[in-house]
Amino acid sequence: LYSSAASDVYKRQALRTLLSISANSGETFSGYDVGNAYCESSPDDDTPVYVTQPQEMEEADPEEFCYRLRKSLYGCGFSGRTWERVMNEFMVDTLKFKMLNTERSVFIKVVNGQRIICAVYVDDIVCLTKDEQLRAWFEKELISRFNKVEVNNNLDWILNMKLQTGTDKISGKRYTSLTQTLAIEKISELMGLSECRRVPTPIPEGTKPKRTIPTDTSANTSWKYASILGAVLYIANTTRPDICYSAHLLTRHLRNPNEAHHNLLKRLVRYLYHTRHVGLKFTSGGSNPFRLSSASDSSFADCLDTNRSTLGFCTWLGDEPNGLISWGSRIAKTVALSTTEVEVQASIEAVREVLWARDFLGELGYIQTGSTRLWVDNN
């Protein structure tokens, strides 16, 4: 149990779903940060942990006596798990929230027809509700339970992502947007591309990079390909579906990238830098705003090294896309024998995401009656 450091956090799909719901329901966000969260929990009773006495602070012979931990500490392998236990007990047993089966870090409580939804990411809590009395009650209970709580009733940052809400002056629709401008600027600075020229697309059209062979030229850069691509991939999977295909295409060459792969990554970061203020934007309105919809597509045998295909999908709420809640682009695990087969593979990836989203929405109160529409390219 000592090395069991599991601590549940909410999926990015869950956060984006809540953002989309907020744009249509009019519910607003507030944020809470529990300071020294791990120290609010204690080690398991059946797994005692002992530490040596600090030098020059010995209370007894250090050769014979040591300390037993009464509080979890940062750096201990079990601290994340014990903090999760304390938080779950507080939310479920004390405040009588319901933990969602589809997302164990999201909790919901309904009082007199009004609901409050809380999403927990370790010690950062995001609260969504329309009832200010419920919000004030939760804030009071949180402050009384934990020693140090930072309250932000006008939430504008979520996990280093910029959150903006408002009403569009032209259409009059409510919107909620999420951007990662600071992360993109940091990546560009590390690569020395803060004053780069604009490029129109993430990668050139029709680009199909091949794996490195002995005659290829090695790159000579001050930055590491895997490190930069990992940061770009995080942005692509969180707020930038427009670069998802390009980023995942470059991950196929993580093991041994050559100069051409480095140049493609550099171009991708240039595109990101000049579109750094672009992000996800969820808008209100439209027909069936809480109905789940999805689409899938594929590119047949476009990997020149393996002849495998690229699969892509996305999901959103509403009959018209008003902000994606999930998306993906990945290479197929097997070689498809026809374009029909690869389209089926892509649709299966979409259905896997749809099944989770249907259950998640149902637990939030948006039960999906009937089937979910899946748009498939069958031409």
N, C-alpha and C positions, 0 to 999 in steps of 0.2 A: 504493500500500500504506500510505502514511502515514495517510491518513484512514479506512482500513478498521479500524473499531473493534469488529468483531463478536466477541462472547464468549458462548459458549453457556451457558445456565443451564437448570436443570430446570424442567419445567412444574409448575404447581400440581397438575394431575391426577396426575403421577408421585409427588409428595410424599404426597398423600392416599392413593394406592394403597399406598405403603409403610407408612403409618400403619395402614391397614386390615389389611394382612398382619401387622404387628407384633402387633395385638390378638389374632389367631388363632394365630400361630406361637409367641408367647412371646419373640421376639427383642426386644432392647432397643436404645435409641439412645444414641449419644454424639456429641459435637460438637467440631469443631476450627476455629479461626480463625487463618489465616496472616497475621501482621502484615507490613505493608509489602510486600504480595504483588507488586505491579507491579514493585518494585525487584528482585525475584528473577529477572526475565527481562531479556533484552537485545534491542535493535532488530535487525531482520533485516539479515543481512550485505550483501544487495544493495540495501538502502535506508538508507544512512548518514544520521544526523541530527546537525546541528551547532548549537551554542548559543554566544552571546556570553559573554565572560568577565564574571563578576559585578563590579560596581563596588567599588573599593578592595581587590580580591583578584586583580588582574591579575598573571599570571606573565610576560607578554610584551606587546609592543605590541598593544593591542586592535584597532588599525586593520588589522593584518596577520594576527593569530592568533586562533583561536577554539577551543572545546572540541568534541570528538566524544563523543557519549553512548555509554557502555559499558553502562549500565543503563537500563531503561525508567523513566519517571517518571510520577507521577500528573499528569494534565492533557494528556499526549500522546495523540493520537488513536489510536495503534497499541497502546497499553499493554495494553488488555484482550485483544487478539488474541495478543500475544506471551506474556502470562501464561497464557492458555489453552493455547498450544503447550507451554509448560514443564510445566504440570500434566498434560496428556495424555501427554507423554513419560514423566513420572514414574510415572503410574498404569499405563500400558500397557507401556512398554518396560522400566522398572526393576522394578516390582512384579508385572508379568504379570497385571494385571487385564484383563478383557474389557470393552470399551466397547460399550454397547448400541446397536444400529442405530436403534431407535425413539426413544432419548433419549440424546444424545451426552454429557450431563453425568452420567449414571448408569453406574457401573462395578460389576462383579461378579466374584468370585473364589471358587472352590470348592477346599477343601483337605481331603482325607480325609473327604469327605462333609459337611463343614461349610462354610457359605458366609458371605461378608461382602459387603455391598452398601454402596457409597459414592455419595452424591449431592452434586455440587459446584455451588455457587452463587457464582461468582466466587472469593472467598477463604474462604467458609464451607463447611465439609464436614460432612455428616451421615452417620454410620456406623451401619449396622444389622447386628447379628449376635447369635448366641446363644453363640458360642464366645469366652470371655474371652482365650484364648491368641492367637486371631486378632486380636482387638481390640488387645491389648498389642503384638503384632508390627507392626500398621499404625501405631500411635501412635509406636513407636520409630523406624520408617522415616521417618515424617513429620517428626519432630523432628530427626533426623539430616540430612535433606535441606534443610530451610528454617531460616533463622536465628531466627525468632520464631514460635512456635506456641502458641496458647492452647488448653488442653485442658479439656473439660467432659464428664466421664464420666457425670454425672447431668444429662443435657440437659433443660432446662426452658424454653428459649426457642429458637425457630426463626424467623429473619427478623422479629423483634419480635412473634412470635405465641407465646402461652403454651401450652406442651405439658405435659400431665399424663397420667400412667399410673398404674394401680392395679387393684384388684379391688373390684367392687361388693359391699357388705356384705350386701345382700339376696339378689341372684341368684347371687353367687359368680362372676360372669363377669369376665374381664379386660377392661379398657377403655383406650382412648387417646383423649384429647380435645385439641382445638385451638381456642383462642379469641383474639379481638383486642380485649380490654377496653380496653387503653391507647389504641389508635387511636380507638376510639369516644369515649372520654372527651375526647380532644384535639379531635375534631371538634365535640363538644357545647360545649366551652369556647370555641372560636372563634366559634360562633354565639350564645353567651350562653344556652345551654339546659341548663346544669348543674343547675338547680333547676326543671325543667319538670314539668308534669303528665303522668301516664301516659296513653297512648292504646292501645286494644286491638289495632289492626291497623296495618300499614305505611301504607296509604292507605285511604280510605273505599271500601266495597264498590261496585262498578259505576262507579268513576271512569274517565272517558275524556277526558283533557284535550285541548283543541284548540290549534292553532297560534295565535300572536299575530296580531291584526289591529290596524289603526291606532287603533281606539277603545278598546282594552284599556288598563288601568291599569298603568303601569310600577312595578316594585318599588323601594323605597328602603331598602336594607339595608347593613350594614357589611361584609358578606361577599359573595364572588363566587359566583354560582350554579354556574358551570362548575368552579371549584376544589373546592367542597364536594362536588358531585355526583361528581367524579372520585375523591375519597377514599372516598365511600360505595360507589361502583361497585367499587373495589378490594376492599373488605370483602365485598360481595355475591358477588363471583366467587371469593373465597378461603375463607371460613368460614361464610357466612350465605346459604344457598340460599333461606331464607324471605323475603328481601327482594329476591331477584334480579329478579322480575317488576317490582316497583315501581320499582327503580332504573333498569332498562333502559327502562321506560315514560317516565321523566322525561328520559332522554337524547335523546329525539326532539325536545326543545325547547331544546337547548343554544344554538342560534344566536341566538334572540331570545326569552328567557323573559319572561313577564309576572308580575304579582303572584300570580295563581292558581298558577302553577308554583312560585314561591318558597314559597308556603304549603304546597304538597304536599311539597316537599323538607324544609321545617321539621318537618312532621308525621312524615315518615319518620325524621328524626334523633331526634325525641322517642321514637319507638318503639324505635329502636336503643339509645338511652341507657338506657331502663328494662329492656332485655333484653341489656345489654352483657356479661353473664356467660354468655350462651348462645353455643354454637358447635357445631362438629362433634364427635360422639362415636362412636367405632368400638368395638363390643363383640364379644367372642368368642362362639363357639357357633353354633347353627343348622345346618341341613343344607347340604351342599356349600358350605362357607365361602369357597372360592376360585373358585367358579363366577361368571362375569360375568353380570349381569342388567341390564336397562334398561327404560325406559318413556318414552313421549312423549305429548304432548297439544297442542291448539291452541285458539285462540279465533278464530272465523271473522269476518273483516272488521270487527275491533273498532277499527281506526284510523279516526276520523271524517274525517280530512283526506285520506287516500289510499285508503281501503277495503282496505288490506292487512291480513293476519292476523298474529297473534302465535303464534310457535312455541316450544314448551318441551320439554325432555327432561332425563333424569337417568340415571345408571348407578351400580351398587353391586356389591359382592361378596357372594355368598350368595343363597339362594332368597328370604330375607326381608331387607328393607333394614336393615342394621346400621351405617349411616353411608354417606353418598353420597361417591363419589370424583370425580364430575364432574356438572355440570348446566349449563343454559343457558336463556336466554329472549331471543328476538330477533324483530324484525319480519321478515316474509317479504320477499324481494326482488321478487316479482311478485304481482299480484292473482290470487287463486284464484277459480275459477268455481263451486266447490261446496265443501261441508264435507268431502266425501271427498277432494278434491284437497288441501285444506290439511292434513288428517290425514296424507296421504302425504308432504307437504313436511316436517312435523314428524318423522315417522319417519325420513326421510332424514338429517335433522340428527343424530338419535340414532345411526343406523347409522355415520355418519362417525366419531363418537366411539368406538363399539364396535370398529370395525376397528383403530383405534390401540391401544385398551386390550387387545384380544386379542393383538396382536403384542407389546406391552410385557409382559404377564403371561407369555407364552410364553418370552420371553428371561429372565425371572426364575425359570423352572422350573415355572410353572403353565400348562401347555399346555391350551387349551380344546378338549376333544374334543366333537365335535358342534356344533350351532348354538347361538347365544346367544339366550336368550328376550327378546323385545321386546314389552312390553305397550303396546297401542295402544287409544285410546278410539274405538270404532267405533259408538257409539250416536248 
